[in-house]
């Protein structure tokens, strides 16, 4: 199975276009919120930028490139950074969003606000 790469071109400060690819993601809903997993091989913690602006969260992953002594004979993986933007559900408590990256997989935990979670009401 071959993954489809979605390229995005954005202008840089020196007016040169910079290309990104969209990481593949899985999104799950739990009783407490959402979990987003993004595959970003070659990205380390120090190469990851996650920004929240309004109701949009942007994931930007800069790949670490090891120098290879030799000429490429075959290359399937592009040497592009990752970028993806998601519109968040208003029910998400943005102050409690957590992120971790492990072996190239970014996991975002997006908890629901307490006011939208179901709760039991005690009867007197």
N, C-alpha and C positions, 0 to 999 in steps of 0.2 A: 504494500500500500504506500503510495507516495503522497506526501502532504502538499497541499496547495499553498504557495507563498503569496501573501497579499502585500504588495509593496506600497509604500506611502512616500511621497517626495515632499519635503518641507524646505523652505529657504533658510539659509544660515545667515549669520550676521555679516558675512562677506559676500552675500548674494549668490553663493554657490548652492545648488540644490543638494540636500542630504537625503539619502534613501534609508528607509526603515522597512523591516518586515514585521508583520503581526504575529505575536506568539500564539500558539494554539492553547486554548483554555478549556477547562471544565468548570462548571458552576453548579454548586449543590445548594439546596435549601435545607436548613435544619430547623428545629423548633426554636432555636435562639437567634437565627440569622441566616447568613449565606457564607459559603466558602468558595473562593475563586482560586483555582490552581492554574498557573501559566508556565508552560515549558519554555525555558530560556537557557539552553545550553551555552556554556562559555561565559555566563554572567556571574560575577561575584557580588558579595554584599556591598563592597565599595563602588561597584559599577551600576548600582541600582538607584533610580530616582522615582519616587512615587509622590505625586502632587494631587491635592484636592482643591478644586476651585468651583465654588457653587455646588452643584450636584453632579459634577464630573470628576472622575478619578482617572489620572493619566499614569500609565506604567511605562517607564523608559529604562531599558537595560542595555548597557554598553558591554560589548563582548571583550573579554580578555583574549588577546592574540599572542600566542607563543610563536617565537621566531622558529622557522623550520629551514634547515640547511638543505636546499634542493629545489628543483623545479617541479611544479605540480604536473602530474600526469592525468589525473582525473579528480574533479572537484564537484561535489553535489551541494555542499553547504555554502551559501553565500557569506561573505565577510561583512554583513550588515548588522547594525544594532536593531534592537526590538523597540517597538512603540505600539501602544494600544490604549484607547480611551473608552471608558464605560460611563454611561449615565446611571446614577445610583437611584435606587428606590428611596423616596422621601422617608420611609419608615426606618432607614438605617441610622443608627447612632454614630455619626461620623467622628465624634470625639473618642470612640472606643475601637476604631479600626486598628487591627494589628497585622504585621507583615513579618514573614521569615522566608529565607531562601536556603534550600538544601539541595546540593548536587544538581543545580540548574533548574529546580522547580520552585517557583515563587508561590507561596500560599498566603492569600489575604483572607483574614477573618473579618467579616462585616456583620456586626451584631445588630439585631433589631432593637429599636428604642423600647424601653420598658412600657411606654404608654400604648404600644400597639400589640404587645404580647398578650395572649389570653391569660386571664387570672381567675381564680375562684373567689367568690365573695361569701364571706361568712354570714350566716343567718343567725340573728339573735333570738 
